[in-house]
Amino acid sequence: MWPLLKEFFKFARQEKKWWLIPLIVLLLLLGVILIFTASSGISWAMYPFL
């Protein structure tokens, strides 16, 4: 996992693609929210917002 992150940051720095970092962070946060709310009791309340 860490070598992949290091490679991604190296790519973003070399190619000056800084806009990719917030996009990746947002996608990761969305994935974490979906994983944790899918098995919880509040999942029915989260679906309209996602």
Secondary structure, DSSP 8 states (H G I E B T S, - for coil): -HHHHHHHHHHHHHHT-TTHHHHHHHHHHHHHHHHHHHTSTTHHHHTTT-
